[in-house]
């Protein structure tokens, strides 16, 4: 089961199906037979309206997959003596957009190949980084003056001439199915999605249900109470993102997890 499939199942187990049907499959003023004529599944509507429209863009702001990306050999625009603009092709980032920049590593190692996987950095680069971390008074061979200025477009400001071999440390967004998430993260992701769904329900049905009650004479009863109880769902959703998701993302990404452990136990991890 994928993370999104788990989240959809969690939503349907924690929110009454009647409320989900009203919110995603039709308006309160529509007869039930009209709602059933909509040729889209409930899963599709939740995924489209909530997960794809809100959750995925938001979680990608707080986490993703950290990679080491070799950018030597790419064409660049030289703005001035120390400023360079690179446009990273999507095929180099597995079709995903870069969401956060960390630094560049300048290396003159011979034999470094262009292979850097989404699960880690190449073996030679990894060994070089360990040596630099453990050596006393190492020379400055990295640069944190790097900025994301557009879709996969970065600006690097360097006090030295840009070398032929340079590696970029960055985060890329998760894919559409969030396949990069490990199973222990599924439950928190599902809770985030459920909070977003409850907020969507409250925002999109709290006013229409009053109009339906006034004009149609419908007695909503417990459904009305349940929808009104979702008024705090947006705060719950933001709290999950701001206090938990960023931390979880670090340990979900193999490279980020390795760097975090290195910072505590040393560079030879």
VOGU-3710 file (C-alpha; in Angstrom, 3 decimals, decimal comma):
1> xxxxxxxxxx> 0,000/0,000/0,000  1,337/3,433/-0,935  1,356/6,444/1,384  -1,522/8,081/-0,506  -3,600/4,880/-0,525  -3,025/4,580/3,218  -4,082/8,214/3,711  -7,277/7,767/1,680  -8,160/4,675/3,678  -7,460/6,526/6,942
11> xxxxxxxxxx> -9,716/9,415/5,907  -12,618/7,081/5,076  -12,229/5,314/8,410  -12,207/8,485/10,513  -14,740/10,748/8,753  -18,394/9,664/8,291  -19,030/8,606/4,677  -22,175/10,746/4,462  -20,131/13,863/5,179  -17,505/12,892/2,618
21> xxxxxxxxxx> -20,222/12,290/0,018  -21,793/15,683/0,640  -18,474/17,546/0,586  -16,846/15,873/-2,424  -19,590/14,348/-4,530  -22,259/17,037/-4,627  -23,935/19,988/-2,945  -26,448/19,745/-0,151  -29,157/21,060/-2,445  -28,676/18,179/-4,897
31> xxxxxxxxxx> -30,785/15,053/-4,507  -28,771/11,924/-3,670  -29,546/10,442/-7,095  -27,879/13,444/-8,762  -24,765/13,045/-6,646  -24,526/9,402/-7,622  -24,511/10,383/-11,299  -21,133/12,122/-10,960  -18,748/9,741/-12,814  -15,826/10,251/-10,399
41> xxxxxxxxxx> -14,899/8,186/-7,382  -14,670/9,588/-3,878  -10,976/8,649/-3,734  -10,316/10,605/-6,919  -12,092/13,694/-5,603  -10,256/13,660/-2,254  -6,937/13,151/-3,990  -7,593/15,927/-6,517  -9,199/18,535/-4,261  -7,124/18,054/-1,103
51> xxxxxxxxxx> -3,994/15,941/-1,560  -2,827/17,302/-4,920  -4,138/20,855/-4,495  -2,894/21,449/-0,958  -1,122/18,670/0,916  1,603/17,757/-1,581  2,684/21,371/-2,254  2,756/22,047/1,498  4,692/18,954/2,593  7,244/19,618/-0,142
61> xxxxxxxxxx> 7,928/22,994/1,478  9,010/21,248/4,677  10,724/18,165/3,298  11,485/15,952/0,353  14,471/13,924/-0,763  17,973/15,283/-0,280  20,386/14,590/-3,118  23,909/15,456/-4,192  23,661/16,659/-7,771  26,730/16,973/-10,031
71> xxxxxxxxxx> 26,372/20,127/-12,102  29,818/20,203/-13,680  29,491/20,138/-17,447  26,210/22,079/-17,421  26,036/25,322/-19,351  25,810/28,376/-17,107  25,334/32,105/-17,436  28,019/34,267/-15,895  26,311/37,353/-14,449  29,578/38,824/-13,178
81> xxxxxxxxxx> 32,984/37,612/-12,076  31,662/35,722/-9,045  27,991/35,021/-9,869  26,740/32,129/-11,979  23,250/31,038/-13,044  22,545/27,346/-13,678  19,353/25,866/-15,114  19,057/22,248/-14,000  17,290/19,934/-16,498  14,374/18,004/-14,974
91> xxxxxxxxxx> 15,842/14,713/-16,144  18,702/15,277/-13,707  16,243/15,512/-10,800  14,052/12,535/-11,788  11,438/14,882/-13,252  10,964/16,624/-9,896  11,515/20,260/-8,994  14,188/21,463/-6,606  12,516/22,816/-3,466  15,420/23,881/-1,258
101> xxxxxxxxxx> 19,100/24,711/-1,682  21,817/24,027/0,893  25,300/24,431/-0,553  27,711/23,590/-3,324  30,814/21,454/-2,926  33,834/22,401/-5,013  35,963/19,382/-5,777  38,936/18,775/-8,017  38,894/15,025/-7,524  39,767/13,128/-10,661
111> xxxxxxxxxx> 37,585/10,214/-11,539  34,416/11,570/-9,957  31,662/10,371/-12,190  28,314/12,006/-12,755  26,346/9,420/-10,852  24,631/10,684/-7,732  21,503/8,801/-6,772  18,459/10,087/-4,923  19,439/7,753/-2,086  22,894/9,206/-1,523
121> xxxxxxxxxx> 26,021/10,642/-3,002  28,670/8,859/-5,029  31,275/6,890/-3,085  34,194/9,183/-3,975  32,261/12,293/-3,046  31,172/10,667/0,226  34,766/9,745/1,083  35,968/13,245/0,272  33,302/14,826/2,462  34,283/12,545/5,378
131> xxxxxxxxxx> 37,941/13,513/5,019  37,055/17,208/4,948  34,839/16,829/8,023  37,484/15,016/10,097  40,662/16,858/9,061  41,934/19,702/11,229  41,830/23,190/9,729  40,478/22,001/6,361  40,515/24,414/3,426  37,238/26,011/2,421
141> xxxxxxxxxx> 35,949/23,919/-0,451  32,227/24,477/-0,101  29,930/27,425/-0,583  26,572/28,198/1,029  25,849/31,229/-1,143  23,434/29,448/-3,434  19,824/30,446/-4,048  16,833/28,982/-5,858  15,405/31,744/-8,065  13,042/29,797/-10,332
151> xxxxxxxxxx> 11,987/26,328/-11,399  15,261/24,381/-11,157  17,139/27,639/-11,690  19,874/28,503/-9,193  22,273/31,372/-8,592  25,684/30,648/-7,094  27,810/33,426/-5,660  31,412/32,369/-5,205  34,547/34,153/-4,063  36,593/31,845/-6,269
161> xxxxxxxxxx> 36,416/30,971/-9,909  33,810/28,295/-10,522  35,744/25,022/-10,897  35,039/22,434/-13,536  33,749/19,930/-10,960  30,990/21,129/-8,642  28,295/19,235/-6,754  25,041/20,750/-5,545  23,392/19,725/-2,266  19,635/20,250/-2,439
171> xxxxxxxxxx> 16,178/18,861/-1,744  13,809/17,779/-4,484  10,068/17,398/-4,095  8,373/14,062/-3,625  6,790/12,412/-6,630  3,036/12,483/-7,207  2,549/9,187/-5,337  4,946/10,066/-2,485  6,820/6,816/-3,075  9,877/8,192/-1,256
181> xxxxxxxxxx> 8,054/7,975/2,086  8,978/5,061/4,335  6,191/3,039/5,943  6,769/4,407/9,492  5,873/7,866/8,111  2,553/6,731/6,621  0,509/7,333/9,782  1,657/10,932/10,269  1,123/11,653/6,567  -2,392/10,179/6,863
191> xxxxxxxxxx> -3,147/12,408/9,866  -1,992/15,454/7,890  -4,249/14,492/4,986  -7,203/13,842/7,312  -6,794/17,276/8,930  -6,685/18,873/5,469  -9,831/16,968/4,454  -11,696/18,107/7,577  -10,679/21,693/6,868  -11,831/21,352/3,251
201> xxxxxxxxxx> -15,184/20,009/4,446  -15,664/22,871/6,906  -14,669/25,588/4,427  -16,808/24,248/1,589  -19,941/23,112/3,428  -20,477/25,284/6,510  -22,150/28,099/4,540  -24,007/25,918/1,978  -25,495/23,828/4,789  -26,976/26,971/6,389
211> xxxxxxxxxx> -28,431/28,067/3,051  -29,887/24,599/2,534  -31,344/24,629/6,040  -32,980/28,020/5,517  -34,290/27,539/1,982  -34,867/23,843/1,812  -36,058/23,160/5,298  -33,544/20,301/5,685  -32,833/19,120/9,211  -29,110/18,393/9,244
221> xxxxxxxxxx> -28,815/17,446/12,906  -25,643/15,481/13,716  -24,119/16,184/10,299  -24,249/19,905/10,998  -22,636/19,399/14,401  -19,860/17,263/12,937  -19,035/19,762/10,212  -18,951/22,625/12,707  -16,568/20,612/14,907  -14,029/20,747/12,048
231> xxxxxxxxxx> -13,512/24,490/12,545  -10,092/23,916/14,121  -8,850/21,488/11,465  -6,719/24,076/9,678  -4,762/24,877/12,863  -4,287/21,151/13,451  -3,047/20,731/9,871  -0,536/23,579/10,160  0,652/22,302/13,532  1,419/18,880/12,036
241> xxxxxxxxxx> 3,435/20,514/9,262  5,330/23,063/11,316  6,168/20,981/14,396  6,476/17,422/13,096  6,765/17,038/9,347  10,071/18,851/8,923  11,726/16,634/11,548  10,223/13,465/10,113  11,388/14,419/6,620  15,009/14,596/7,770
251> xxxxxxxxxx> 14,948/11,024/8,988  12,894/9,816/6,028  15,578/11,003/3,568  18,685/8,745/3,719  21,128/11,563/2,925  19,573/13,990/5,426  19,516/11,278/8,091  23,192/10,482/7,470  24,202/14,144/7,746  22,194/14,524/10,959
261> xxxxxxxxx> 23,954/11,535/12,512  27,342/12,801/11,287  26,771/16,106/13,030  26,428/14,224/16,317  28,934/11,368/16,030  31,517/12,735/13,589  32,253/12,739/9,886  33,321/9,097/9,625  29,814/7,679/9,932
//
